[in-house]
């Protein structure tokens, strides 16, 4: 640990508490003492190390999805602030009514974010550069989306039409198209997931325009009947707001898309195949990577999976037998 290596310790007894406190990840057995369980980061109720890799996999899936959803919400915050600064403050009129903004956000943020947060995901989990990756995607996407919305509103309000309700209706349609373009840009790697996200975006767009075709919904959200000027303003603004999402996807940090590094080599084990804690804990209960060599780095998942599998137990049994055979007689 002094060499900045990752260390883990699994223990059950009271004498193992100092080692558990110093370890980067402290794991206690469910059958261990109350004190060992209270200072541990993780308690294995069943005592099986084989449960750890699936648990870590689920956690990393959640973190990867949070990264995607965070880019979506930050992009929305940026283009909303852009609209406030460019239109709302100078003119005193926001391009959409609150109910219209809620209506569009349901199809561009609410439902897609809910599904993306629960969807399966794969790839490396790299916490380095998290904020930088968010900014490189969300700032260009949010600003250009806001610019497209502004273009739609100004065209519909002052040139192509002269009705505020029509201008707001065209703006709402542009928000939906540009927002779904951002959702689709979150998946820039070809594959099944990208196809599913594309189908989700198409479904959300159809639901929005289908809801606008219902007279009751159109009256409640104050959506005007489409005119030629509204459609022209919407097409022009949507064409401008769709480019930023692709540009933001192109600015994704390489640290999020790079292939995962190969699993490092585990350090040499002592007699019996154990990695001992420095505190002299009971053999077979507390163990974590040696840290004498700063160049040796331990992959925690591989270590835990190895300790909990039949192959790992067989390897330790062979190591113990070889150590006993090599010991001098007497």
N, C-alpha and C positions, 0 to 999 in steps of 0.2 A: 504494500500500500504506500510506503514511503517512496517507492519508485514510480508512483502514479499509475500502477497497474490496477485492473479491476479485480476485486476479490469477493469471494462469497464464503459464507460459513454456515454450516448446518450443525445444530447442536440440540441437546435435550436437557443437560444438567445445569445446576446452579454455578458450577465452576466454569462453565462455558460462557457466562454472561459477558466478561471483558472482551472475548473474541467476537461475540455477536455485535457488541457496540462498535467495534472498530471496523467490521466488515462493511463493504459497500452494499451488500445484500445479505441480510441475516434471515435465515430460515430455521424454524423450529418444528420439531415433530409434534403431532397432536398428542402423543403419549408422553411428551416431555414435561418438565416442571413448569409451574405457573410463572415463575420469574423468567425462565428462558422464553416462554411464549410472549410475555408482556414486552420484552425489549426487541423482539424480532419484527422484521418487516413483513414476513410471510409465515403462516402456520399451515403445515400440511396435516390436515385433519386425518386423512387416511394413511399418512406416512409414505406415500408413493411419490418418488421424484418424477415418474413418468407423467404426472399431471401438470408439471411446470411448463414444458414447451408449448402445449396447446393453450395454456393460460396466457403466456407471453405473446403467442401468435394472435389471440383475440385482442389483446391490448394494443398491439401494433396496428392491427386493422382499424381499431377505433381512432388511433392517432393519425393514421394516414387519411382517414375520412374527415377528421377535424381539419386537417390542412387544406383539403379541397373546399370544405364548407366555409372556412375562414376567408379564403380568397373571394368567395361569392358575396359574403356579407360586407367585406371591406370595399369591394367594388361598388356595391349599392350605396354605402355610406359616402363614397367619394363623388359619385354622380349626383346624389341628392344634395350634397354641400355645394357642388358646382351650380346646380339649378338655383339654389337659394342665393348664391353670390351674384350670379349673372342676371337672373330674371326677377326673383322674388323681392330682393332688397331694392333694386333700382325702380321697379314698377309698382311694387306693393301687391302684386298678384302672383300667386304660385301657379305654374302651368297645369296643375291638376288639383281637383278637390280631394280632401282627405279620404273620402269614401272611394274615390277612383284610385288613389294611391294604394289603399288597402286591397282593392280588387286586383290590381296588377301585381302587387307584391305576392299575393297568394299563388299565382301561377309562375312567377319568376324566382321567388325566394322560398316561400313557405313550403310548398309541396316538394319541389326539387331538393331543397336542403334536407328535409326529413328523410327522403328516400336515399339520397347520397350518403347520409350519416349512417344508415343501417346496411348499405350495400356491401357485399364482399369486395375485398381489395387485396392486391398483392404488390410486392415490390419492397425495396429497402426502406427502413425507417431511419432517417438521418436528421437529428435535431439541429445540426449546425446550419446556420443561415436561414432560420425559419422566418424571421421578420423580413429579411432581405428578399427572400423568395416571394413572400406575400406582396411586398411593395412593388417588385418588378412585374408582377402580374396585374395587381389591382389598380395601380396608379394609371398606367396607360389605358387599361380597359375602362376604368371609371370615368376618366376625363373625356375620352373619345365618345363613350356612350352618352355622357352628358351633353357633349357638343352636338351629337345627332338629335337628341331630344330638343335642344334649343333651336336647331334649324327647323325641325318640324313645327314647333310652336310658333316661331316667328313667321314662317311661310303661311301657315294656316290662319294666323291671327291678323296679319297685315297685308298679305299679297294675294293668296289664293282664295281665302274666305275672309269675312269680316265679322264672324260670330265667335264669341268666346267659348260657347259650349262646343262648337265644332272644332275649334282649335284644341281644346282640352281632350276631346275624344280622339283626335288624330295623335295627340301626344301620348295618350294612354296606350294606343296600339303600338307606337314606336317603343315605348318602355318595355312592352311585352316581348317584342321581336328582339330588341337589343339585349334584354336581360336573358332570354333563352340562348342567345348567341354566346353569352358569357358562360352559361351553364355547359353548353356543348364544348367550349374551348377548354374547360377544366380537364377534359379527357383528350390529350393530344397524342396518345399512343394508340395506334390502330389495334383493334381487337374486339372481342365480344362486348366488353364493358362499354366501349365507345359507341357501338351500335345500339346498345340498350339505352344509353344516355341520349342518343339522337332520337330514338323512338319516344323517349320521355318528353323531349322538347317539342316534338311534333304533336304529341297528345295534349300537352299543356296549351299550345297555340290553338288547337282545334277546340278545346274546352273554352278558352277565352272568347274566341269569335262566335262559338255556338251560344255562349251565355249572352253575348251582345245581341244575338238575333232574337232573344226572348223579350217580348215587350215589357213585361214586369221588371226584369232585371235591367233593361235599358233605361226605363223610367227612374228606377231607384238610384242607379249609378250615374244618371244624367249623361248617357251616351247618345250622341246625335246620330241620326240616320246618315249613312255614308253618302258623300257627294264626290264629284270629280276632283274638286280642290282638296278635300280631305285626303283622298286616296293618293293624290300626287304628292302632297306634303309628307304623308306617311312613308311612301316609297323612297323619297329623297332622304329623309331623316334616317330611316332604317338602313339604307345602303351605307350611310356614313357611320352609323353606330355599330354596324356589324364588323367593320375592319378592326377596331381597337381590340376586340376580344381575341381575334386571331393574333394580333400583334402582342398582346399580353401573354398569350400562350407561348409565343416564340421567345419571350424574355424570361422564361422559367429558369430558375437557377440550376446549374448542372448537378448540384449536390442532391437534388430530389430525383433526378432521372438516371443517375449513373448506376451501373450494375453494382450489386453488393460485393464488398471485398471478400476474398476467399477466407475460409475459416482458419485462424492462426493455429499453429502447432501448440498442443498442450505442453506444459512444462513436464520435466521428468518427475516421475512419482517415486516415492520412497518404497521401502520394503512393504509388500502387501498391496501396493498400488494406491496408497492413500496420499493425499495432499494435506499435510499437517498444519494445524493452527500454531502460531508462534507461542500461544499461551499454555502449551502443554496440555491441551484438553484430551479427554479420554479417546483413545484410538478407536475409530469406527463410528464416532459420533460427531466430532468437529473436524472440519477440514476445509481448507481454502488454498488457492494457488500460492506457491512460493513466490517471493518477490526479491530474491537475491539478484537475479538477472533482469535489469530494466528493459532489455530488448524483447523479453518474452511476454506476450500478451495472451490472456486467457479468454476464450469465448465462453461466456457463462452458460449459454443454452446447451452447447455441446458438452460442457462439463456436467451439467445437471442431468441431461439425457443419458450420458454415459454411466453416471453413478446409479441410475435407476433401471437400467436394462439388464437382461440376462447376459448379454455379451460383456457388459462392464463387470458384472459379478464374476463371470468366468475368468476375465482377465485378472481381477484381483486375486482370485483363488490360485491361478497359475503363478502370479508374482509372489504370493506368500509361500508356495511350495518351493519355488526356485530359491527364494531367500533362505528358507530352512535348509535346503540341500547344500547351499554355499556356505552356511555357517560352520565354523570349525568345531570339531567333535570335542565334547567335554566342556 
